[in-house]
Amino acid sequence: MIEKMNNYLANLKIGQKGIIMEIKGGKGLLQRLYSLGIIPGLPFQVENTSFGPVVIKVSSAKVALGRGVASKIMVKTISEQMP
């Protein structure tokens, strides 16, 4: 497993995996995302980034986020290599 530099969730492509590192937002946004299970330190996988919201799978749940919100979530991407 190789970790790459930090990036924003809105910039990732379908199938990419990562870890949520930081949420750059106010108290209201933080509370909303925490209630959806989007918490720093958790792994996720991008399910859809085409038109409309960014859909991620986190903790066995799929969550759709608007692009504005996704652009406030700092992530570290992970790529898995074959041994």
C-alpha positions in Angstrom: 0.0 0.0 0.0 1.4 3.4 -1.0 0.0 6.7 0.4 0.1 9.8 -1.7 0.0 13.5 -1.1 -3.0 15.2 0.3 -5.7 16.2 -2.1 -9.3 17.3 -2.0 -12.1 14.8 -2.3 -13.6 16.7 -5.2 -10.5 16.1 -7.3 -10.5 12.3 -7.0 -11.7 9.8 -9.7 -14.0 6.8 -9.5 -12.5 3.9 -7.7 -9.8 5.8 -5.9 -9.4 5.0 -2.2 -8.2 7.2 0.6 -8.3 8.4 4.1 -10.2 11.5 5.3 -7.5 13.8 6.8 -9.2 17.1 7.5 -12.5 19.0 6.9 -12.1 22.7 6.2 -15.4 24.2 7.3 -17.4 25.7 10.1 -19.1 24.1 13.0 -22.3 23.5 11.1 -20.5 21.6 8.2 -18.5 19.6 10.7 -21.5 18.5 12.6 -23.4 17.6 9.4 -20.5 15.5 8.0 -19.9 13.8 11.3 -23.5 12.8 11.5 -23.1 11.2 8.1 -20.1 9.2 9.3 -17.5 11.4 7.5 -14.8 11.7 10.2 -11.1 12.3 9.8 -9.1 9.1 9.9 -11.7 6.9 8.2 -11.0 5.2 4.9 -13.3 5.6 1.9 -13.7 4.8 -1.7 -15.0 7.1 -4.5 -18.1 5.5 -6.1 -19.1 8.2 -8.5 -17.8 11.6 -9.6 -19.7 12.2 -12.9 -22.4 14.8 -13.1 -23.8 15.9 -9.9 -22.6 15.0 -6.4 -19.5 13.1 -5.4 -20.6 9.7 -4.0 -18.3 7.9 -1.6 -18.5 4.7 0.3 -17.5 5.1 3.9 -18.0 2.5 6.7 -20.3 0.4 4.5 -22.6 3.4 3.7 -22.8 5.4 0.5 -22.9 9.2 1.0 -23.5 11.8 -1.7 -21.8 15.2 -1.2 -22.1 18.3 -3.3 -18.9 19.4 -5.1 -18.6 22.5 -2.8 -18.6 20.3 0.3 -16.3 17.8 -1.3 -13.8 20.6 -2.1 -13.5 21.2 1.6 -12.5 17.7 2.6 -8.8 17.1 2.5 -7.9 13.4 1.9 -4.8 11.3 1.5 -5.1 8.9 -1.5 -4.0 5.3 -1.2 -3.0 3.0 -4.1 -2.7 -0.7 -3.5 0.2 -2.5 -5.2 0.4 -6.2 -6.0 3.1 -8.0 -3.8 
